[in-house]
Each structure stands twice: as C-alpha cells, then as structure tokens.
Amino acid sequence: MSKLIAWLKSLFTKGKSEMTDVAAQVAAVATNVEAAAAQAVGVVAGAESDIKAVVDEFASAASKIKSVYDKLGIDLHAWEEVVALAKAL
C-alpha cells in the first residue's frame, strides 16, 4: 500500500512541476505581449502626432494658395470641399 501512495505522490509532484513550468512559459509570453502592445501604443501615438503635423502643414499651404487666388480675384468653386476632402485622405 505504501508503494501505491508513493507512486501517487510522485505523479502529483511531477504534474505540479510540469504545471509550474507551463505557468512560467505563459507568464513569459504574456509579458512579451504586454511589451509589444505598449510599443504599438507608442507607435500609434507617434503616428498621430506626425499625421497632425502633416495636416497642419497642408492647411497652412492651402491657406496660402487660397490667399494668392483671392488676391488675383479668381473664385475657386468648392475650395472648402476640396480642402476637407484632402484632409480626410
């Protein structure tokens, strides 16, 4: 009977150590995923800043172009719609 109990204990100990190893691997993967997600958030934030800078630069250039046409007395039909479409793209 003691051999049976010893055998059952060994199965339990082996299973417990295997689960500990699996849990450690899962934790490592989760840490890597969290790091990748944080990096992706940083990239997106940087891209949003870059996009805003480009849109601002475009708006400035469009304003300068419009003022030249206004000084020349040229009416640009649908100018605001064109600018809005360009910003949306």
MILO-357700 format. One record per residue: residue number from 1; residue in one letter; x, y, z of N, C-alpha, C, O, CB in turn. Coordinates in steps of 0.001 Angstrom, whole numbers, plus 500000, padded with zeros to 6 digits. Glycine has a CB too. Layout:
num/residuo/npx/npy/npz/capx/capy/capz/cpx/cpy/cpz/opx/opy/opz/cbpx/cbpy/cbpz
NUM/A/X/Y/Z/X/Y/Z/X/Y/Z/X/Y/Z/X/Y/Z $
...
END
This chain:
num/residuo/npx/npy/npz/capx/capy/capz/cpx/cpy/cpz/opx/opy/opz/cbpx/cbpy/cbpz
1/M/500815/498811/500000/500000/500000/500000/500859/501253/500000/500502/502253/499377/499073/499998/501190 $
2/S/501982/501203/500692/502842/502367/500751/503470/502666/499381/503757/503818/499057/503930/502158/501803 $
3/K/503680/501589/498571/504203/501820/497228/503185/502564/496371/503544/503422/495564/504583/500491/496566 $
4/L/501927/502228/496553/500849/502894/495805/500787/504365/496195/500672/505234/495330/499479/502205/496069 $
5/I/500861/504642/497476/500816/506033/497951/502038/506795/497437/501912/507940/497004/500757/506086/499508 $
6/A/503201/506182/497481/504418/506828/496994/504303/507110/495495/504715/508171/495024/505656/505946/497285 $
7/W/503740/506154/494748/503563/506333/493312/502592/507483/493028/502849/508306/492150/503055/505030/492668 $
8/L/501488/507543/493761/500514/508620/493575/501140/509976/493908/500914/510956/493198/499266/508377/494453 $
9/K/501923/510032/494981/502604/511272/495352/503566/511715/494246/503668/512903/493939/503365/511091/496680 $
10/S/504272/510740/493648/505222/511083/492587/504485/511635/491368/504968/512556/490710/506061/509849/492190 $
11/L/503324/511072/491073/502519/511609/489959/502080/513042/490244/502127/513905/489368/501278/510721/489706 $
12/F/501660/513278/491461/501226/514618/491852/502382/515608/491757/502222/516704/491221/500654/514605/493280 $
13/T/503538/515223/492273/504708/516103/492263/505147/516392/490836/505473/517533/490508/505866/515476/493057 $
14/K/505159/515373/489988/505553/515544/488596/504563/516474/487881/504975/517388/487167/505629/514172/487880 $
15/G/503283/516243/488071/502258/517083/487445/502345/518520/487925/502177/519454/487141/500869/516527/487730 $
16/K/502605/518697/489208/502709/520043/489765/503905/520773/489173/503794/521949/488826/502824/519989/491294 $
17/S/505041/520103/489051/506224/520760/488493/506019/521069/487007/506469/522109/486527/507475/519876/488687 $
18/E/505350/520181/486282/505068/520452/484866/504145/521662/484722/504337/522487/483829/504432/519214/484193 $
19/M/503157/521766/485586/502245/522907/485530/502971/524200/485897/502678/525259/485342/501050/522684/486470 $
20/T/503918/524113/486834/504704/525294/487196/505519/525755/485994/505629/526953/485734/505634/524993/488401 $
21/D/506091/524796/485259/506860/525144/484052/505960/525789/483001/506344/526781/482381/507541/523888/483462 $
22/V/504783/525241/482800/503840/525791/481823/503402/527188/482247/503313/528090/481414/502610/524865/481666 $
23/A/503133/527370/483521/502709/528682/484019/503813/529719/483806/503528/530867/483465/502336/528599/485517 $
24/A/505055/529323/484004/506177/530244/483793/506281/530637/482324/506541/531797/482006/507498/529608/484267 $
25/Q/506079/529671/481426/506124/529967/479990/504991/530894/479583/505190/531818/478795/506056/528676/479175 $
26/V/503814/530649/480116/502663/531511/479808/502911/532924/480325/502588/533899/479646/501363/530934/480425 $
27/A/503472/533039/481505/503773/534364/482059/504789/535098/481192/504673/536306/480984/504301/534239/483499 $
28/A/505781/534376/480687/506782/534998/479821/506153/535489/478527/506459/536588/478065/507913/534012/479513 $
29/V/505276/534685/477939/504586/535088/476712/503693/536295/476984/503641/537227/476182/503750/533915/476142 $
30/A/502997/536278/478105/502122/537405/478456/502933/538684/478622/502489/539757/478211/501341/537104/479751 $
31/T/504097/538582/479210/504964/539753/479374/505400/540287/478015/505416/541499/477798/506199/539402/480231 $
32/N/505754/539389/477100/506150/539801/475751/504991/540466/475017/505186/541453/474308/506654/538597/474951 $
33/V/503798/539929/475185/502614/540509/474539/502337/541902/475109/502026/542827/474360/501375/539589/474730 $
34/E/502448/542049/476406/502235/543361/477028/503263/544370/476525/502920/545519/476248/502308/543251/478563 $
35/A/504508/543953/476408/505557/544852/475913/505277/545258/474471/505436/546423/474107/506943/544182/476018 $
36/A/504858/544291/473646/504547/544591/472247/503355/545531/472147/503344/546430/471307/504266/543300/471468 $
37/A/502356/545333/472992/501183/546208/472986/501565/547627/473394/501091/548596/472801/500097/545660/473927 $
38/A/502417/547748/474402/502863/549076/474837/503650/549761/473735/503507/550964/473521/503717/548974/476111 $
39/Q/504482/548999/473036/505245/549567/471930/504300/550010/470809/504492/551076/470223/506274/548541/471399 $
40/A/503291/549206/470513/502332/549564/469471/501585/550842/469829/501334/551680/468963/501342/548423/469243 $
41/V/501231/550990/471089/500557/552216/471536/501471/553420/471330/501019/554479/470897/500140/552103/473029 $
42/G/502738/553260/471635/503693/554341/471424/503847/554696/469958/503935/555872/469606/505032/553966/471996 $
43/V/503880/553683/469101/503987/553930/467658/502755/554663/467151/502863/555601/466361/504169/552606/466890 $
44/V/501581/554231/467612/500341/554884/467181/500313/556335/467655/499914/557226/466905/499107/554122/467717 $
45/A/500730/556572/468883/500754/557944/469398/501713/558803/468585/501406/559953/468272/501156/557961/470885 $
46/G/502861/558256/468246/503815/558990/467419/503265/559260/466032/503462/560343/465483/505117/558224/467314 $
47/A/502574/558277/465462/501985/558447/464134/500887/559503/464163/500761/560290/463226/501425/557112/463617 $
48/E/500095/559527/465223/499043/560533/465333/499648/561931/465357/499112/562854/464744/498194/560295/466595 $
49/S/500750/562084/466055/501434/563370/466111/501959/563757/464736/501834/564908/464316/502582/563326/467128 $
50/D/502550/562788/464034/503063/563050/462686/501937/563414/461725/502081/564321/460906/503825/561831/462159 $
51/I/500824/562710/461828/499674/562981/460960/499141/564383/461217/498820/565117/460282/498560/561935/461183 $
52/K/499051/564743/462484/498564/566092/462820/499492/567145/462239/499024/568163/461728/498450/566272/464353 $
53/A/500792/566921/462308/501755/567876/461762/501588/568007/460248/501659/569114/459713/503192/567444/462104 $
54/V/501367/566900/459562/501173/566934/458108/499888/567659/457760/499865/568474/456838/501150/565512/457528 $
55/V/498815/567370/458492/497536/568038/458232/497664/569539/458483/497142/570343/457711/496414/567438/459117 $
56/D/498350/569919/459549/498558/571345/459844/499366/572020/458742/499057/573138/458330/499271/571518/461196 $
57/E/500399/571335/458270/501229/571879/457187/500398/572032/455907/500517/573028/455195/502459/570963/456926 $
58/F/499564/571038/455631/498692/571120/454454/497727/572297/454584/497533/573056/453634/497905/569801/454268 $
59/A/497131/572443/455749/496179/573533/455956/496855/574886/455760/496265/575806/455194/495560/573447/457361 $
60/S/498083/575000/456226/498837/576244/456050/499107/576500/454573/498928/577620/454092/500163/576191/456832 $
61/A/499535/575474/453856/499816/575624/452427/498535/575950/451664/498548/576804/450778/500463/574343/451863 $
62/A/497438/575286/451993/496165/575535/451320/495708/576966/451563/495166/577609/450664/495091/574542/451802 $
63/S/495921/577458/452758/495544/578835/453077/496353/579828/452248/495813/580821/451761/495743/579112/454574 $
64/K/497638/579561/452091/498491/580438/451284/498067/580414/449822/498011/581457/449170/499964/580023/451411 $
65/I/497772/579234/449312/497309/579120/447917/496009/579882/447727/495843/580614/446752/497116/577638/447520 $
66/K/495094/579705/448662/493790/580389/448578/493982/581903/448608/493309/582622/447870/492858/579944/449742 $
67/S/494880/582393/449442/495083/583846/449519/495647/584402/448205/495302/585514/447806/496030/584190/450686 $
68/V/496510/583636/447537/497030/584067/446234/495889/584179/445227/495788/585171/444505/498111/583080/445717 $
69/Y/495030/583162/445181/493889/583203/444256/492940/584348/444603/492399/585004/443712/493130/581865/444283 $
70/D/492740/584586/445897/491870/585695/446318/492449/587036/445861/491716/587902/445383/491688/585690/447859 $
71/K/493769/587202/446009/494409/588453/445581/494307/588641/444074/494216/589768/443587/495879/588474/446008 $
72/L/494322/587546/443347/494192/587625/441889/492737/587766/441444/492456/587986/440266/494806/586392/441244 $
73/G/491826/587638/442394/490409/587762/442082/489819/586530/441421/488780/586604/440766/490196/588938/441202 $
74/I/490481/585403/441593/489992/584155/441000/489133/583427/442023/489571/583157/443141/491175/583251/440526 $
75/D/487901/583112/441625/486973/582412/442516/487181/580906/442356/487031/580358/441264/485486/582807/442207 $
76/L/487517/580271/443424/487710/578817/443397/486438/578153/443914/486143/578178/445108/488956/578387/444254 $
77/H/485700/577563/442989/484463/576890/443375/484790/575652/444213/485721/574910/443902/483634/576500/442121 $
78/A/484049/575449/445231/484154/574264/446098/485524/574137/446765/485973/573028/447054/483870/573009/445291 $
79/W/486187/575267/447010/487516/575228/447638/487472/574528/448998/488314/573680/449293/488069/576653/447803 $
80/E/486504/574880/449806/486417/574289/451152/486192/572780/451073/486741/572027/451878/485278/574949/451960 $
81/E/485391/572339/450110/485142/570914/449953/486413/570177/449525/486687/569067/449983/484026/570682/448933 $
82/V/487180/570814/448639/488437/570198/448204/489409/570085/449379/490051/569049/449556/489075/571017/447055 $
83/V/489515/571125/450166/490394/571108/451332/489935/570044/452327/490759/569300/452860/490427/572495/452006 $
84/A/488650/569966/452578/488124/568975/453529/488398/567551/453022/488763/566667/453798/486597/569186/453748 $
85/L/488216/567344/451722/488488/566021/451140/489960/565672/451258/490303/564543/451607/488056/565975/449665 $
86/A/490836/566630/450971/492275/566367/451064/492683/566040/452495/493516/565162/452719/493074/567573/450554 $
87/K/492103/566738/453459/492421/566441/454869/491924/565065/455269/492562/564370/456060/491809/567499/455795 $
88/A/490784/564674/454719/490212/563363/455058/491056/562221/454492/491123/561141/455080/488772/563257/454530 $
89/L/491687/562460/453373/492503/561413/452753/493786/561265/453513/494621/560434/453158/492791/561724/451278 $
END
